């Protein structure tokens, strides 16, 4: 559901710090616009765009001193030093290729050559199928093969468990609300009001996000320091939300957001569709701090807490009653980034705690998860040489305890039960190094 109130606040109250570079990309010989040409900042590939049907582009956050890389299949790549923010007219020259014998061989793609789709905050709000939810917005992309309307995203036929979800450069496991025992959830836990952009990699993500067996979704919060306080209120039949972003000084800001989802009102107006849901409720609270020490150093800290529950009318051959789910969650993400000339250092960490309980009839299941993540990355970028290296430490621990029925066809009072306790932990260290050197324009 698109929330008109949020859109009005976004349009009238949002403040964006930084500059926008726009222009057109044309064929040097014919002057025809080039559709789908790629443009990105050399020092930060996240600042990029593709040209539209008119050859036009617009890139946020790029400024004087950056180098713009322009590429298009069949044309020579072009590097442009950004000197001013006037609209650019870029002309690409067709590549001169002598066609002789062509031998086709299989070669593994280099890990830095990737395709991604950038989704802005307003794109999420204006997408009717997204219901103002970042992950649900991904379902409308061509690369998504999700078979239901849940927030468990699949890419190109892979299972949802193979899709990596990163929030401010750290992995988020179990990233949905109102989840079932099988992990399927209705909405994501991410609040769109603090989302700056979302990058969707259908297949081959950058190395700093670690290895994934399918696609990856990278969500990033804003790093802007507003000049004045921006407040917003969200009202709908199922959600009441508030958000406030305020500058603490000219180098730091603080954002508070909270949402409450009760079921009473929406069940009155849409009771037939929610007939099997007795009731549900969800309340979350988020705190986001941004500190810019100088133009090259930034610190971000995000803490998020969630409490939710629902009662569902569960039926089987031998039981007819309510299934109750209760869940509590908290995670804290810290990001630090510093630029040193042509070098850049980044450090990211996350501590996450989750407790979920499921019960019906005589069953009582409890799942406790603890996740800890730490990564460090170094990048060096020169005109002809790029180097990127880093390490990630990912630790996951899960405890399971409870009683459950021995047979799925025999549930209810008096049927045999089993009880169990288990604990698993997985530690996944990863390291990578990647470099690229342009010997000349062809090698």
RAVEN-V209990 format. One record per residue. N is the residue number from 0. RES is the residue in three letters. BURIAL is + if it has 9 or more other ideal C-beta (glycine too) atoms within 8 Angstrom, else -. Layout:
BEGIN
N/RES/BURIAL + N/RES/BURIAL
END
This chain:
BEGIN
0/UNK/- + 1/UNK/+ + 2/UNK/+ + 3/UNK/- + 4/UNK/+ + 5/UNK/+ + 6/UNK/+ + 7/UNK/- + 8/UNK/+ + 9/UNK/+ + 10/UNK/- + 11/UNK/- + 12/UNK/+ + 13/UNK/- + 14/UNK/+ + 15/UNK/- + 16/UNK/- + 17/UNK/+ + 18/UNK/- + 19/UNK/+ + 20/UNK/+ + 21/UNK/+ + 22/UNK/+ + 23/UNK/+ + 24/UNK/+ + 25/UNK/+ + 26/UNK/+ + 27/UNK/- + 28/UNK/- + 29/UNK/- + 30/UNK/- + 31/UNK/- + 32/UNK/+ + 33/UNK/+ + 34/UNK/- + 35/UNK/- + 36/UNK/+ + 37/UNK/+ + 38/UNK/+ + 39/UNK/+ + 40/UNK/+ + 41/UNK/+ + 42/UNK/- + 43/UNK/- + 44/UNK/- + 45/UNK/- + 46/UNK/+ + 47/UNK/+ + 48/UNK/+ + 49/UNK/+ + 50/UNK/+ + 51/UNK/- + 52/UNK/- + 53/UNK/- + 54/UNK/+ + 55/UNK/+ + 56/UNK/+ + 57/UNK/- + 58/UNK/+ + 59/UNK/+ + 60/UNK/- + 61/UNK/+ + 62/UNK/+ + 63/UNK/- + 64/UNK/- + 65/UNK/+ + 66/UNK/+ + 67/UNK/+ + 68/UNK/+ + 69/UNK/+ + 70/UNK/+ + 71/UNK/+ + 72/UNK/- + 73/UNK/- + 74/UNK/+ + 75/UNK/- + 76/UNK/- + 77/UNK/+ + 78/UNK/+ + 79/UNK/+ + 80/UNK/- + 81/UNK/+ + 82/UNK/- + 83/UNK/- + 84/UNK/- + 85/UNK/- + 86/UNK/- + 87/UNK/+ + 88/UNK/- + 89/UNK/+ + 90/UNK/- + 91/UNK/+ + 92/UNK/- + 93/UNK/+ + 94/UNK/- + 95/UNK/- + 96/UNK/- + 97/UNK/- + 98/UNK/- + 99/UNK/- + 100/UNK/- + 101/UNK/- + 102/UNK/- + 103/UNK/- + 104/UNK/- + 105/UNK/- + 106/UNK/- + 107/UNK/- + 108/UNK/- + 109/UNK/- + 110/UNK/+ + 111/UNK/+ + 112/UNK/- + 113/UNK/+ + 114/UNK/- + 115/UNK/+ + 116/UNK/+ + 117/UNK/+ + 118/UNK/+ + 119/UNK/- + 120/UNK/+ + 121/UNK/- + 122/UNK/+ + 123/UNK/+ + 124/UNK/+ + 125/UNK/- + 126/UNK/+ + 127/UNK/- + 128/UNK/- + 129/UNK/+ + 130/UNK/- + 131/UNK/+ + 132/UNK/+ + 133/UNK/+ + 134/UNK/+ + 135/UNK/+ + 136/UNK/+ + 137/UNK/+ + 138/UNK/+ + 139/UNK/- + 140/UNK/+ + 141/UNK/- + 142/UNK/+ + 143/UNK/+ + 144/UNK/+ + 145/UNK/+ + 146/UNK/- + 147/UNK/- + 148/UNK/- + 149/UNK/+ + 150/UNK/+ + 151/UNK/+ + 152/UNK/+ + 153/UNK/+ + 154/UNK/+ + 155/UNK/+ + 156/UNK/- + 157/UNK/+ + 158/UNK/- + 159/UNK/+ + 160/UNK/- + 161/UNK/+ + 162/UNK/+ + 163/UNK/+ + 164/UNK/+ + 165/UNK/+ + 166/UNK/+ + 167/UNK/+ + 168/UNK/+ + 169/UNK/+ + 170/UNK/+ + 171/UNK/+ + 172/UNK/+ + 173/UNK/+ + 174/UNK/+ + 175/UNK/+ + 176/UNK/+ + 177/UNK/+ + 178/UNK/+ + 179/UNK/- + 180/UNK/- + 181/UNK/- + 182/UNK/+ + 183/UNK/+ + 184/UNK/+ + 185/UNK/- + 186/UNK/+ + 187/UNK/+ + 188/UNK/+ + 189/UNK/+ + 190/UNK/+ + 191/UNK/+ + 192/UNK/+ + 193/UNK/+ + 194/UNK/+ + 195/UNK/+ + 196/UNK/+ + 197/UNK/+ + 198/UNK/+ + 199/UNK/+ + 200/UNK/+ + 201/UNK/+ + 202/UNK/+ + 203/UNK/- + 204/UNK/+ + 205/UNK/+ + 206/UNK/+ + 207/UNK/+ + 208/UNK/+ + 209/UNK/+ + 210/UNK/- + 211/UNK/+ + 212/UNK/- + 213/UNK/+ + 214/UNK/+ + 215/UNK/+ + 216/UNK/+ + 217/UNK/+ + 218/UNK/+ + 219/UNK/+ + 220/UNK/+ + 221/UNK/- + 222/UNK/- + 223/UNK/+ + 224/UNK/+ + 225/UNK/+ + 226/UNK/- + 227/UNK/- + 228/UNK/- + 229/UNK/+ + 230/UNK/+ + 231/UNK/+ + 232/UNK/+ + 233/UNK/+ + 234/UNK/- + 235/UNK/- + 236/UNK/- + 237/UNK/+ + 238/UNK/+ + 239/UNK/+ + 240/UNK/+ + 241/UNK/+ + 242/UNK/+ + 243/UNK/+ + 244/UNK/+ + 245/UNK/+ + 246/UNK/+ + 247/UNK/- + 248/UNK/- + 249/UNK/- + 250/UNK/- + 251/UNK/+ + 252/UNK/+ + 253/UNK/+ + 254/UNK/+ + 255/UNK/+ + 256/UNK/+ + 257/UNK/+ + 258/UNK/+ + 259/UNK/+ + 260/UNK/+ + 261/UNK/- + 262/UNK/+ + 263/UNK/- + 264/UNK/+ + 265/UNK/+ + 266/UNK/+ + 267/UNK/- + 268/UNK/- + 269/UNK/+ + 270/UNK/- + 271/UNK/- + 272/UNK/- + 273/UNK/+ + 274/UNK/- + 275/UNK/- + 276/UNK/+ + 277/UNK/- + 278/UNK/+ + 279/UNK/+ + 280/UNK/+ + 281/UNK/+ + 282/UNK/+ + 283/UNK/+ + 284/UNK/- + 285/UNK/+ + 286/UNK/+ + 287/UNK/+ + 288/UNK/+ + 289/UNK/+ + 290/UNK/+ + 291/UNK/+ + 292/UNK/- + 293/UNK/- + 294/UNK/- + 295/UNK/- + 296/UNK/+ + 297/UNK/+ + 298/UNK/+ + 299/UNK/+ + 300/UNK/+ + 301/UNK/+ + 302/UNK/+ + 303/UNK/+ + 304/UNK/+ + 305/UNK/+ + 306/UNK/+ + 307/UNK/+ + 308/UNK/+ + 309/UNK/+ + 310/UNK/+ + 311/UNK/+ + 312/UNK/+ + 313/UNK/+ + 314/UNK/- + 315/UNK/+ + 316/UNK/- + 317/UNK/- + 318/UNK/+ + 319/UNK/- + 320/UNK/- + 321/UNK/+ + 322/UNK/+ + 323/UNK/+ + 324/UNK/+ + 325/UNK/- + 326/UNK/+ + 327/UNK/+ + 328/UNK/+ + 329/UNK/+ + 330/UNK/+ + 331/UNK/+ + 332/UNK/+ + 333/UNK/+ + 334/UNK/+ + 335/UNK/+ + 336/UNK/+ + 337/UNK/+ + 338/UNK/+ + 339/UNK/- + 340/UNK/- + 341/UNK/- + 342/UNK/+ + 343/UNK/+ + 344/UNK/+ + 345/UNK/+ + 346/UNK/+ + 347/UNK/+ + 348/UNK/+ + 349/UNK/+ + 350/UNK/- + 351/UNK/+ + 352/UNK/+ + 353/UNK/+ + 354/UNK/+ + 355/UNK/+ + 356/UNK/+ + 357/UNK/+ + 358/UNK/- + 359/UNK/+ + 360/UNK/+ + 361/UNK/- + 362/UNK/+ + 363/UNK/+ + 364/UNK/+ + 365/UNK/+ + 366/UNK/+ + 367/UNK/- + 368/UNK/+ + 369/UNK/+ + 370/UNK/+ + 371/UNK/+ + 372/UNK/+ + 373/UNK/+ + 374/UNK/+ + 375/UNK/+ + 376/UNK/+ + 377/UNK/+ + 378/UNK/+ + 379/UNK/+ + 380/UNK/+ + 381/UNK/- + 382/UNK/- + 383/UNK/- + 384/UNK/+ + 385/UNK/+ + 386/UNK/+ + 387/UNK/+ + 388/UNK/+ + 389/UNK/+ + 390/UNK/+ + 391/UNK/+ + 392/UNK/+ + 393/UNK/+ + 394/UNK/+ + 395/UNK/+ + 396/UNK/+ + 397/UNK/+ + 398/UNK/+ + 399/UNK/+ + 400/UNK/- + 401/UNK/+ + 402/UNK/+ + 403/UNK/+ + 404/UNK/+ + 405/UNK/- + 406/UNK/- + 407/UNK/- + 408/UNK/- + 409/UNK/+ + 410/UNK/+ + 411/UNK/+ + 412/UNK/- + 413/UNK/- + 414/UNK/+ + 415/UNK/- + 416/UNK/+ + 417/UNK/- + 418/UNK/- + 419/UNK/- + 420/UNK/- + 421/UNK/- + 422/UNK/- + 423/UNK/- + 424/UNK/- + 425/UNK/- + 426/UNK/- + 427/UNK/+ + 428/UNK/- + 429/UNK/+ + 430/UNK/- + 431/UNK/+ + 432/UNK/- + 433/UNK/+ + 434/UNK/- + 435/UNK/- + 436/UNK/- + 437/UNK/+ + 438/UNK/- + 439/UNK/- + 440/UNK/- + 441/UNK/- + 442/UNK/-
END
